[in-house]
C-alpha cells in the first residue's frame, strides 16, 4: 500500500453532487494548494490522502486534508 494525495472537485447534478476529474498531487501541501486554487471555480473541492494498492490500483481509507464548499462522501 502506498499513500497518495488526490484532489476532487464536485459539481451539481440532478439530485445531488458528483465528483469531477480527479487530480493527483505529490504531497499533502501541494494537494492543499491545488484545492485552494480550484475552490472558486467549483461548488466544492476536497483534497484527500488515500491508501492505494499498487497492484490493483484500488483506493481505500480516504482522509480529508482540506475542503471547500459542498462535497459528497467518496467512501460511500
N, C-alpha and C positions, 0 to 999 in steps of 0.2 A: 504494500500500500504506500502511496505517495500523497503528500499534501499538495493541493493545487489551489489557486486563487482565481475565482471567476466573478464576472460582473454580469448581472442580468437586468436589462431594462424591462419594464412592464407597460402594456398598453391596454386600453379599454376594449373589450369585445362584448358582444351581446351576453348579458348575464354575469359579467364579472371582469376579471383581469386575465391576461395571458402574457407569458414571457416572450420577449423579443429575442433578437440574436445575441447569443452568449459571447462574451469576450473573455480572454484569459489575461492574467497579469503575472508578472514574475515573482511578486512578493505582496505581502499584506498592505504595505504603504502605497505601492503602486496601484493596487486594486481600489483602495480608498480614494486616491486622487482621480482615477478614471471615473469612478461612480459619482464623485462630486462634480466633475466636469459634465457628465451626461445628465445630471438631475434636472436642469432647467428645461430639457427637451422631451421629458417623459413624464407620465403620470406617476411613475415610481421607478426607483432604481435601488438595487441592493448589491453589495459586494459580499461574497461568501468565501469561506475556507471549506474545502471539501476533501474527503479521502477518496482517492482513485485507485482502483485495482488496475495495475498497469497491464496485466494480461488481457482482461476482458473489457477494460475501459469503463466499468461501472462506477458511478459516483455514489458515495454514501456519506452520512454524518455531516450534512451542511450546517455551518455555523455562521451566522450573520456577523460581518465585521462592521458594516455601516449601512444604513438605509435612509432613503429619502422618499417621501410621499407614500402612495399605496402600493403594497406588494402582495403577491399571493404566496401561499405556503408551498414551497417546492418539495418539501419532504412528504407531502400527502400523495 
